[in-house]
Amino acid sequence: MHLYPLKIVTVIGETVIMEDIAEEGMRLGATGYTLSEVVGQGSRSARNVAVTTGAKTMKLEFVVPMEVAEKILTHVSHEYFEYYACIAWLADVQVVRGQQYTKAAQ
């Protein structure tokens, strides 16, 4: 079994911005993403509790090479951090069938 070293970019934020971030991530070189609804609490208060009907929080994840990860994180930090409740981070992952996560392999 061969493992491919890649990065996982995770963005958690308001639903209203997530489709735009997903589309931009694809434009910047991601080959796909995972989007899911999440519940939590942070510095900008609790999200998705009974009193916040309609205000949903989503988690968006991309598995990408480092150069794509940097582009996505730069875009998110410049376009969304000042105006929306969101956070983003980067972590190392080892992926089976990792060649599928680079556009050059397609």
ZAMI-791288 format. One line per 3 residues: number of its first residue (from 1); their letters; for each residue y, x, z of N, C-alpha, C. Coordinates in nm, 4 decimals, padded with zeros to 6 digits. Example, Ala and Ser with C-alpha at 12.3 -4.5 7.8 and 13.67 -1.06 7.14 Angstrom:
1 = AS = -00.5690/01.3190/00.7800/-00.4500/01.2300/00.7800/-00.3300/01.3200/00.7800; -00.2250/01.2850/00.7080/-00.1060/01.3670/00.7140/00.0030/01.2900/00.7870
end
This chain:
1 = MHL = -00.1186/00.0850/00.0000/00.0000/00.0000/00.0000/00.1236/00.0886/00.0000; 00.2179/00.0556/-00.0849/00.3434/00.1289/-00.0930/00.4552/00.0423/-00.0376; 00.5362/00.0996/00.0525/00.6526/00.0297/00.1064/00.7790/00.0886/00.0450
4 = YPL = 00.8703/00.0023/00.0080/00.9959/00.0427/-00.0532/01.1071/00.0318/00.0494; 01.1835/00.1392/00.0719/01.2951/00.1324/00.1664/01.4149/00.0626/00.1026; 01.4542/-00.0489/00.1602/01.5687/-00.1253/00.1124/01.6545/-00.1640/00.2322
7 = KIV = 01.7563/-00.2422/00.2084/01.8457/-00.2907/00.3123/01.8429/-00.4435/00.3131; 01.8601/-00.5006/00.4308/01.8794/-00.6449/00.4392/02.0216/-00.6685/00.4883; 02.0959/-00.7426/00.4094/02.2315/-00.7832/00.4458/02.2215/-00.9256/00.4974
10 = TVI = 02.2709/-00.9483/00.6184/02.2704/-01.0809/00.6783/02.4140/-01.1239/00.7019; 02.4456/-01.2456/00.6587/02.5777/-01.3043/00.6820/02.5546/-01.4379/00.7506; 02.6216/-01.4595/00.8625/02.6165/-01.5882/00.9303/02.7580/-01.6421/00.9340
13 = GET = 02.7738/-01.7669/00.8914/02.9077/-01.8239/00.8878/02.9071/-01.9711/00.8535; 03.0257/-02.0203/00.8306/03.0464/-02.1611/00.8007/02.9835/-02.1981/00.6663; 02.9239/-02.3153/00.6618/02.8579/-02.3635/00.5399/02.9503/-02.3587/00.4191
16 = VIM = 03.0753/-02.3901/00.4387/03.1701/-02.4026/00.3288/03.1838/-02.2746/00.2452; 03.1528/-02.1586/00.3024/03.1688/-02.0324/00.2286/03.0383/-01.9737/00.1763; 02.9257/-02.0263/00.2193/02.7993/-01.9579/00.1919/02.7540/-01.9611/00.0470
19 = EDI = 02.7731/-02.0697/-00.0229/02.7337/-02.0721/-00.1648/02.8172/-01.9733/-00.2456; 02.9465/-01.9624/-00.2116/03.0319/-01.8659/-00.2812/02.9861/-01.7230/-00.2551; 02.9506/-01.6935/-00.1292/02.9030/-01.5594/-00.0965/02.7697/-01.5315/-00.1665
22 = AEE = 02.6823/-01.6299/-00.1704/02.5534/-01.6137/-00.2386/02.5749/-01.5832/-00.3872; 02.6620/-01.6586/-00.4520/02.6891/-01.6366/-00.5942/02.7497/-01.4983/-00.6178; 02.8424/-01.4585/-00.5317/02.9050/-01.3275/-00.5473/02.8032/-01.2162/-00.5222
25 = GMR = 02.7139/-01.2355/-00.4249/02.6089/-01.1368/-00.4005/02.5214/-01.1168/-00.5229; 02.4888/-01.2253/-00.5899/02.4093/-01.2150/-00.7127/02.4879/-01.1418/-00.8214; 02.6148/-01.1727/-00.8338/02.6989/-01.1052/-00.9331/02.7092/-00.9551/-00.9038
28 = LGA = 02.7074/-00.9190/-00.7753/02.7211/-00.7793/-00.7354/02.5902/-00.7007/-00.7446; 02.4798/-00.7681/-00.7781/02.3566/-00.6951/-00.8022/02.2333/-00.7413/-00.7272; 02.2468/-00.8374/-00.6361/02.1280/-00.8901/-00.5684/02.0425/-00.9657/-00.6691
31 = TGY = 01.9114/-00.9666/-00.6475/01.8220/-01.0397/-00.7374/01.7799/-01.1739/-00.6786; 01.8225/-01.2026/-00.5564/01.7914/-01.3295/-00.4920/01.8463/-01.3312/-00.3511; 01.8305/-01.4435/-00.2840/01.8782/-01.4564/-00.1468/01.8019/-01.5670/-00.0768
34 = TLS = 01.8138/-01.5699/00.0555/01.7590/-01.6767/00.1379/01.8739/-01.7371/00.2160; 01.8825/-01.8687/00.2175/01.9898/-01.9395/00.2864/01.9269/-02.0428/00.3791; 01.9644/-02.0399/00.5064/01.9083/-02.1352/00.6019/02.0130/-02.1776/00.7043
37 = EVV = 01.9959/-02.2973/00.7583/02.0841/-02.3476/00.8624/02.0413/-02.2876/00.9961; 02.1385/-02.2482/01.0768/02.1111/-02.1885/01.2066/02.1980/-02.2515/01.3146; 02.1599/-02.2283/01.4380/02.2339/-02.2765/01.5539/02.2629/-02.1573/01.6432
40 = GQG = 02.3815/-02.1512/01.7026/02.4107/-02.0403/01.7912/02.5457/-02.0533/01.8584; 02.5789/-01.9516/01.9332/02.7078/-01.9468/02.0019/02.7595/-01.8054/01.9941; 02.8897/-01.7924/01.9750/02.9497/-01.6599/01.9654/03.0939/-01.6627/02.0090
43 = SRS = 03.1682/-01.5622/01.9686/03.3066/-01.5480/02.0122/03.3968/-01.6609/01.9645; 03.3562/-01.7300/01.8608/03.4363/-01.8417/01.8097/03.3765/-01.9759/01.8482; 03.3042/-01.9813/01.9595/03.2491/-02.1020/02.0217/03.1103/-02.1376/01.9720
46 = ARN = 03.0546/-02.2402/02.0316/02.9215/-02.2880/01.9940/02.9299/-02.3593/01.8604; 02.8236/-02.3475/01.7820/02.8176/-02.4124/01.6506/02.6943/-02.5004/01.6441; 02.7023/-02.6071/01.5710/02.5898/-02.6977/01.5464/02.5396/-02.7670/01.6721
49 = VAV = 02.6282/-02.7954/01.7621/02.5921/-02.8771/01.8767/02.6439/-03.0172/01.8518; 02.6113/-03.1108/01.9373/02.6431/-03.2519/01.9130/02.7906/-03.2769/01.8837; 02.8796/-03.2020/01.9445/03.0224/-03.2271/01.9252/03.0776/-03.1695/01.7961
52 = TTG = 02.9976/-03.0949/01.7205/03.0480/-03.0342/01.5970/02.9827/-03.0971/01.4747; 02.9699/-03.2285/01.4747/02.9057/-03.2938/01.3604/02.9792/-03.2575/01.2321; 02.9052/-03.2190/01.1350/02.9619/-03.1816/01.0065/02.9961/-03.0346/00.9953
55 = AKT = 03.0139/-02.9646/01.1067/03.0462/-02.8220/01.1043/02.9167/-02.7431/01.1178; 02.8578/-02.7073/01.0083/02.7288/-02.6387/01.0081/02.7478/-02.4883/00.9955; 02.6489/-02.4158/01.0474/02.6456/-02.2717/01.0360/02.5210/-02.2340/00.9561
58 = MKL = 02.5389/-02.1395/00.8641/02.4302/-02.0970/00.7781/02.4070/-01.9468/00.7933; 02.2824/-01.9063/00.7656/02.2477/-01.7639/00.7592/02.2056/-01.7330/00.6156; 02.2672/-01.6321/00.5589/02.2412/-01.5888/00.4225/02.1875/-01.4466/00.4284
61 = EFV = 02.0751/-01.4219/00.3607/02.0158/-01.2885/00.3617/01.9871/-01.2409/00.2196; 02.0183/-01.1140/00.1971/01.9877/-01.0461/00.0711/01.9047/-00.9225/00.1035; 01.7989/-00.8963/00.0295/01.7257/-00.7695/00.0374/01.7637/-00.6922/-00.0881
64 = VPM = 01.8302/-00.5779/-00.0667/01.8936/-00.5066/-00.1781/01.8934/-00.3559/-00.1544; 01.9170/-00.2788/-00.2618/01.9408/-00.1347/-00.2447/02.0752/-00.1124/-00.1737; 02.0936/00.0056/-00.1175/02.2138/00.0360/-00.0399/02.3424/00.0140/-00.1178
67 = EVA = 02.3454/00.0542/-00.2437/02.4707/00.0407/-00.3196/02.5116/-00.1060/-00.3362; 02.4156/-00.1952/-00.3480/02.4455/-00.3389/-00.3573/02.4862/-00.3924/-00.2205; 02.4194/-00.3462/-00.1157/02.4531/-00.3881/00.0208/02.5987/-00.3565/00.0528
70 = EKI = 02.6421/-00.2366/00.0181/02.7804/-00.1978/00.0436/02.8789/-00.2877/-00.0300; 02.8480/-00.3220/-00.1530/02.9363/-00.4104/-00.2308/02.9455/-00.5484/-00.1667; 02.8323/-00.6031/-00.1241/02.8315/-00.7357/-00.0628/02.9102/-00.7345/00.0683
73 = LTH = 02.8843/-00.6351/00.1533/02.9552/-00.6277/00.2810/03.1051/-00.6074/00.2628; 03.1432/-00.5286/00.1655/03.2857/-00.5088/00.1371/03.3491/-00.6405/00.0944; 03.2837/-00.7121/00.0050/03.3354/-00.8407/-00.0411/03.3514/-00.9394/00.0750
76 = VSH = 03.2476/-00.9537/00.1550/03.2522/-01.0487/00.2669/03.3620/-01.0105/00.3657; 03.3696/-00.8836/00.4010/03.4697/-00.8430/00.4996/03.6124/-00.8611/00.4486; 03.6368/-00.8359/00.3218/03.7718/-00.8488/00.2667/03.8123/-00.9932/00.2395
79 = EYF = 03.7186/-01.0767/00.1998/03.7517/-01.2121/00.1570/03.7364/-01.3200/00.2637; 03.6556/-01.2960/00.3671/03.6213/-01.4054/00.4582/03.6487/-01.3796/00.6060; 03.6421/-01.2576/00.6529/03.6516/-01.2324/00.7967/03.7815/-01.2842/00.8587
82 = EYY = 03.8910/-01.2713/00.7900/04.0201/-01.3125/00.8464/04.0343/-01.4639/00.8570; 03.9666/-01.5387/00.7712/03.9921/-01.6823/00.7599/03.8784/-01.7723/00.8074; 03.7589/-01.7193/00.8254/03.6428/-01.8017/00.8591/03.5652/-01.7415/00.9757
85 = ACI = 03.4944/-01.8271/01.0477/03.4049/-01.7808/01.1531/03.2792/-01.7270/01.0848; 03.2658/-01.5963/01.0803/03.1474/-01.5365/01.0185/03.1274/-01.3943/01.0698; 03.0066/-01.3486/01.0538/02.9686/-01.2126/01.0907/02.8691/-01.1632/00.9860
88 = AWL = 02.8657/-01.0331/00.9660/02.7715/-00.9757/00.8689/02.7193/-00.8442/00.9240; 02.5941/-00.8131/00.8898/02.5375/-00.6846/00.9298/02.4358/-00.6365/00.8290; 02.3989/-00.5107/00.8474/02.3075/-00.4410/00.7578/02.1952/-00.3807/00.8414
91 = ADV = 02.0724/-00.3902/00.7925/01.9582/-00.3288/00.8610/01.8620/-00.2715/00.7572; 01.7862/-00.1738/00.8013/01.6833/-00.1145/00.7158/01.5602/-00.2044/00.7146; 01.4973/-00.2153/00.5986/01.3699/-00.2856/00.5860/01.2773/-00.2045/00.4975
94 = QVV = 01.1482/-00.2237/00.5144/01.0454/-00.1648/00.4302/00.9739/-00.2817/00.3637; 00.9761/-00.2885/00.2327/00.9323/-00.4071/00.1608/00.8132/-00.3760/00.0712; 00.7103/-00.4584/00.0788/00.5994/-00.4540/-00.0153/00.6490/-00.5217/-00.1433
97 = RGQ = 00.6135/-00.4706/-00.2571/00.6617/-00.5216/-00.3860/00.8135/-00.5077/-00.3978; 00.8667/-00.4024/-00.3392/01.0110/-00.3809/-00.3354/01.0753/-00.3574/-00.4700; 00.9975/-00.3191/-00.5693/01.0548/-00.2993/-00.7028/01.1175/-00.4270/-00.7569
100 = QYT = 01.0764/-00.5423/-00.7048/01.1329/-00.6698/-00.7503/01.2760/-00.6907/-00.7029; 01.3251/-00.6073/-00.6123/01.4574/-00.6262/-00.5540/01.5636/-00.5405/-00.6196; 01.5299/-00.4777/-00.7304/01.6290/-00.4017/-00.8052/01.6370/-00.4579/-00.9463
103 = KAA = 01.7569/-00.4750/-00.9949/01.7739/-00.5314/-01.1289/01.7173/-00.4405/-01.2375; 01.7144/-00.3117/-01.2132/01.6618/-00.2175/-01.3124/01.5147/-00.2424/-01.3405; 01.4429/-00.2994/-01.2432/01.2990/-00.3232/-01.2601/01.2705/-00.4494/-01.3384
106 = Q = 01.3693/-00.5309/-01.3617/01.3464/-00.6605/-01.4282/01.3503/-00.6493/-01.5777
end
